[in-house]
Amino acid sequence: MSTQAEPFSGLEIERYARHIILAEIGGAGQQKLKNARVLVIGAGGLGSPALLYLAAAGVGHLGIVDDDMVTLSNLQRQIVHHTDSIGENKTDSAAATMQRINPHIKVYCHTLRLTPENVAELFSAYDIIVDGSDNFATRYLVADHAALLEKALVTAAMGRFDGSLTVLKPYERDMQGNLYPHYRDLFPEPPPDGLIPSCAEAGVIGALPAILGSMQAMEVIKLITGIGEPLLGRLLLYDALAARFETMRYKRRAKAAETDE
């Protein structure tokens, strides 16, 4: 994380008071949040709550990648946007909402589609990547390059009434000296085109991304401040209809581990 410290203003101290009084966060942890640089891929269903809570938490440098525009059908779940935002770039709409929530942060709009040609340059300016994309091609592109560039990745996905979440740092080792797994250790290859319907085709319950995106924000806060146990090597599964959470552990495949040794 960034180490350059800027003193808090009186308004910032008041704003973050409920964080600062937490022994696990305190002033030092809040300073880490202020200095951190986090890039969120997608200002849609997952990105909306993640961006809002990271902004409110005082993450000082937040980037947004999205090349889409706000439509009426987005507003059932993409809460960073508003009715009067229809027709605007999602990056601009999200940035305006975030600045209204917290004027002390800096927001960087990357109004473009993530590609193999621009991903390395974009990722190099940030500490942590949050993947809120809605397609497999982007998820694999993000995961592969986050691993290559040694950037922590918080990734989530959702279906109609269910979702999953994990944290990836395949360039680091656990307490036993084992390398943490890659995204491809969990999902070796993307499914064939057309096998899994998109949100537009299958639908999605509006509150579901709010739960998963907020949990992505929580994992980012844990990574920045060093508190708790991030979801490394663990996949959190959520079934909204059954109101049930389950956690599945996964490991690095032996072949991948041998390659990196």
Backbone torsions as a table, in degrees:
resi	resn	phi	psi	omega
1	MET	NA	160.7	178.0
2	SER	-64.6	146.4	-175.9
3	THR	-111.6	-14.4	-178.5
4	GLN	-66.5	125.2	-175.0
5	ALA	-103.4	134.6	172.8
6	GLU	-116.6	133.0	-177.7
7	PRO	-65.1	147.8	176.5
8	PHE	-76.8	141.8	170.7
9	SER	-79.3	168.4	177.5
10	GLY	-60.8	-36.7	179.2
11	LEU	-67.4	-36.8	178.1
12	GLU	-67.6	-40.5	178.8
13	ILE	-61.0	-40.7	178.0
14	GLU	-68.7	-42.2	-178.8
15	ARG	-60.2	-43.1	-174.8
16	TYR	-98.8	18.3	-174.1
17	ALA	-56.3	-39.8	-177.2
18	ARG	-71.0	-22.4	171.3
19	HIS	-77.3	-47.5	-171.6
20	ILE	-62.4	-31.7	-179.2
21	ILE	-79.3	-10.0	174.5
22	LEU	-74.3	125.3	-179.1
23	ALA	-59.8	-32.5	-178.1
24	GLU	-73.8	-20.7	-178.7
25	ILE	-107.0	-69.1	178.7
26	GLY	62.1	-172.7	178.9
27	GLY	-64.8	-37.2	-178.6
28	ALA	-65.7	-42.7	179.0
29	GLY	-66.4	-39.4	178.2
30	GLN	-66.1	-33.1	176.2
31	GLN	-66.1	-37.8	176.6
32	LYS	-62.6	-40.2	177.0
33	LEU	-62.3	-42.6	-179.0
34	LYS	-64.3	-35.0	-177.0
35	ASN	-84.8	-15.0	-172.9
36	ALA	-72.4	154.9	178.2
37	ARG	-124.7	116.8	-174.9
38	VAL	-125.5	132.1	178.7
39	LEU	-110.0	126.0	179.7
40	VAL	-107.6	123.5	178.6
41	ILE	-91.0	108.3	178.9
42	GLY	99.5	125.9	175.9
43	ALA	-110.2	46.7	-178.6
44	GLY	-107.6	-135.7	-175.2
45	GLY	-62.5	-49.5	178.9
46	LEU	-76.8	-41.8	-178.0
47	GLY	-64.5	-32.5	-177.0
48	SER	-57.7	-59.2	179.7
49	PRO	-66.7	-34.4	178.4
50	ALA	-61.3	-47.5	179.8
51	LEU	-63.4	-42.9	-178.0
52	LEU	-63.4	-45.3	-176.9
53	TYR	-76.4	-30.9	174.8
54	LEU	-69.0	-38.6	176.3
55	ALA	-64.7	-47.1	-179.7
56	ALA	-63.1	-33.9	-178.9
57	ALA	-72.9	-14.9	178.1
58	GLY	94.0	22.3	172.2
59	VAL	-65.1	117.1	-164.1
60	GLY	-72.9	-23.2	-177.0
61	HIS	-135.7	109.5	-176.4
62	LEU	-122.1	123.0	175.9
63	GLY	-103.9	148.3	178.9
64	ILE	-127.6	129.4	174.6
65	VAL	-114.0	119.6	175.7
66	ASP	-168.1	137.6	179.3
67	ASP	-111.4	10.0	-174.8
68	ASP	-95.7	169.2	176.7
69	MET	-115.9	155.0	-178.6
70	VAL	-72.8	130.8	174.6
71	THR	-122.0	164.8	-177.6
72	LEU	-60.7	-38.2	-178.0
73	SER	-69.2	-16.5	176.5
74	ASN	-69.2	-29.2	-164.3
75	LEU	-73.8	-9.7	177.0
76	GLN	-68.3	-19.3	-175.9
77	ARG	-143.7	-22.0	-174.0
78	GLN	-92.1	81.1	-165.8
79	ILE	-76.3	-3.3	175.7
80	VAL	-78.7	-13.1	-179.7
81	HIS	-107.0	165.0	-177.4
82	HIS	-132.9	166.9	-179.3
83	THR	-57.0	-39.4	-179.9
84	ASP	-77.0	0.8	176.1
85	SER	-90.5	-6.8	-177.2
86	ILE	-56.7	129.4	-178.4
87	GLY	94.5	-12.3	177.6
88	GLU	-84.4	158.8	168.9
89	ASN	-62.1	138.3	-179.8
90	LYS	-62.2	-34.5	178.8
91	THR	-62.1	-45.9	-179.2
92	ASP	-66.9	-42.1	179.3
93	SER	-62.6	-45.7	179.9
94	ALA	-64.3	-43.2	-179.1
95	ALA	-60.8	-40.6	-179.7
96	ALA	-63.7	-41.9	178.5
97	THR	-65.6	-42.9	-179.3
98	MET	-64.1	-39.5	179.3
99	GLN	-69.1	-30.8	175.1
100	ARG	-68.5	-34.4	178.2
101	ILE	-71.6	-43.1	-176.4
102	ASN	-146.8	100.6	-179.1
103	PRO	-74.8	-3.6	-177.4
104	HIS	-87.8	-6.2	-178.8
105	ILE	-100.0	164.2	174.7
106	LYS	-111.2	132.0	-178.4
107	VAL	-117.3	132.8	-177.8
108	TYR	-117.8	119.9	-177.8
109	CYS	-94.9	122.0	174.9
110	HIS	-113.7	88.1	-175.2
111	THR	-85.6	82.0	-175.5
112	LEU	-162.2	167.0	174.1
113	ARG	-92.7	132.5	179.1
114	LEU	-68.5	129.7	-177.8
115	THR	-136.0	165.4	175.8
116	PRO	-59.9	-23.3	-178.2
117	GLU	-79.9	-28.9	-175.5
118	ASN	-112.5	-7.1	-171.9
119	VAL	-64.4	-41.1	-176.6
120	ALA	-65.4	-43.4	-179.8
121	GLU	-64.6	-41.3	179.1
122	LEU	-64.3	-48.4	-175.6
123	PHE	-66.0	-29.6	-174.4
124	SER	-62.8	-21.3	-177.0
125	ALA	-89.9	1.1	-173.5
126	TYR	-128.9	160.0	179.9
127	ASP	-91.1	-40.7	-174.1
128	ILE	-132.4	141.0	177.4
129	ILE	-110.9	134.7	175.8
130	VAL	-115.9	118.6	-178.2
131	ASP	-97.6	110.9	174.5
132	GLY	-115.7	25.4	-177.2
133	SER	-72.9	166.1	-175.1
134	ASP	-121.1	21.0	178.6
135	ASN	-144.8	153.1	-173.5
136	PHE	-70.1	-34.9	-179.0
137	ALA	-59.7	-44.1	179.9
138	THR	-69.1	-40.2	-179.3
139	ARG	-59.7	-43.6	179.3
140	TYR	-71.1	-37.8	176.4
141	LEU	-61.0	-46.8	-179.7
142	VAL	-63.8	-48.3	-176.4
143	ALA	-64.0	-43.9	-178.2
144	ASP	-63.9	-42.4	-177.0
145	HIS	-79.6	-31.0	174.3
146	ALA	-62.2	-40.8	177.4
147	ALA	-66.0	-44.6	-178.4
148	LEU	-62.1	-39.3	-177.4
149	LEU	-92.5	2.6	179.2
150	GLU	57.6	52.9	175.1
151	LYS	-112.0	130.8	175.4
152	ALA	-62.1	138.8	-177.5
153	LEU	-125.5	129.4	173.4
154	VAL	-112.4	111.5	-172.9
155	THR	-123.5	142.6	179.8
156	ALA	-139.9	159.2	176.1
157	ALA	-148.6	157.5	-178.2
158	MET	-145.5	154.9	173.2
159	GLY	-110.1	-146.0	-178.3
160	ARG	-72.0	-45.5	-178.4
161	PHE	-135.4	17.7	-176.2
162	ASP	-145.8	165.5	179.6
163	GLY	-163.8	175.8	-179.5
164	SER	-145.4	161.2	-175.4
165	LEU	-153.4	139.0	173.9
166	THR	-152.8	167.6	177.6
167	VAL	-122.1	137.4	-175.4
168	LEU	-125.8	128.1	172.6
169	LYS	-144.3	66.3	-171.8
170	PRO	-69.3	-3.6	178.5
171	TYR	-93.9	-0.6	179.5
172	GLU	-116.4	166.5	-178.6
173	ARG	-114.9	153.1	177.4
174	ASP	-83.3	-175.1	-176.5
175	MET	-63.2	-23.1	179.5
176	GLN	-91.8	2.1	179.0
177	GLY	86.5	9.0	180.0
178	ASN	-90.7	139.2	176.8
179	LEU	-65.8	137.4	175.3
180	TYR	-66.6	154.1	-175.8
181	PRO	-74.5	158.4	170.9
182	HIS	-83.9	166.1	171.6
183	TYR	-60.1	-37.9	-178.3
184	ARG	-73.8	-13.5	171.0
185	ASP	-71.9	-28.1	178.9
186	LEU	-88.6	-46.9	179.6
187	PHE	-127.5	88.7	-172.4
188	PRO	-56.2	-41.7	-178.2
189	GLU	-141.2	149.8	175.8
190	PRO	-66.6	151.6	178.6
191	PRO	-69.9	160.0	177.6
192	PRO	-58.1	147.9	178.7
193	ASP	-56.4	133.9	176.6
194	GLY	88.3	-9.0	-178.0
195	LEU	-70.4	-42.7	-179.8
196	ILE	-109.3	119.8	-177.1
197	PRO	-68.1	151.1	177.8
198	SER	-76.2	170.3	176.6
199	CYS	-57.5	-41.4	-179.1
200	ALA	-64.7	-31.0	-178.3
201	GLU	-84.5	-39.3	-172.7
202	ALA	-102.3	-22.8	-174.8
203	GLY	87.3	165.2	177.1
204	VAL	-156.6	138.1	177.7
205	ILE	-71.2	134.9	-168.4
206	GLY	-62.6	-33.4	-176.2
207	ALA	-79.9	-15.9	-176.8
208	LEU	-60.3	-50.9	178.8
209	PRO	-63.5	-25.2	177.0
210	ALA	-63.0	-38.9	179.7
211	ILE	-69.0	-50.4	-175.7
212	LEU	-70.0	-40.6	179.0
213	GLY	-65.7	-37.1	176.4
214	SER	-65.7	-36.8	177.7
215	MET	-69.4	-33.3	172.8
216	GLN	-60.8	-44.3	178.4
217	ALA	-60.6	-39.5	179.2
218	MET	-63.9	-41.7	178.6
219	GLU	-64.6	-38.0	176.8
220	VAL	-62.5	-45.6	179.7
221	ILE	-60.6	-40.7	177.0
222	LYS	-62.4	-43.8	179.8
223	LEU	-63.5	-42.3	-177.4
224	ILE	-67.6	-45.2	-173.7
225	THR	-89.1	-15.1	179.5
226	GLY	79.6	19.5	-179.5
227	ILE	-97.5	157.7	172.3
228	GLY	66.3	-163.6	-177.8
229	GLU	-122.5	102.4	178.6
230	PRO	-62.3	163.3	-177.3
231	LEU	-80.2	52.9	177.5
232	LEU	-82.4	124.5	-177.7
233	GLY	70.3	15.5	178.8
234	ARG	-134.7	135.0	176.6
235	LEU	-108.7	117.7	178.0
236	LEU	-89.0	124.7	-179.3
237	LEU	-110.3	135.2	-179.4
238	TYR	-127.3	126.0	175.4
239	ASP	-110.3	106.5	-174.8
240	ALA	-69.0	-37.9	-177.0
241	LEU	-67.3	-34.2	178.8
242	ALA	-93.3	-4.7	-175.3
243	ALA	51.6	51.8	-174.2
244	ARG	-131.5	133.2	172.0
245	PHE	-108.4	139.7	172.8
246	GLU	-135.9	151.6	178.3
247	THR	-123.1	128.4	179.2
248	MET	-114.8	127.8	177.3
249	ARG	-86.1	144.8	175.8
250	TYR	-141.8	155.4	-173.9
251	LYS	-125.5	168.0	175.1
252	ARG	-72.4	135.7	177.5
253	ARG	-69.2	145.2	-175.0
254	ALA	-57.8	-40.7	-178.0
255	LYS	-63.1	-43.9	178.3
256	ALA	-64.9	-39.6	-178.8
257	ALA	-64.9	-41.8	180.0
258	GLU	-63.8	-35.2	-180.0
259	THR	-63.1	-35.7	-175.6
260	ASP	-89.5	-9.7	-177.6
261	GLU	-70.3	NA	NA
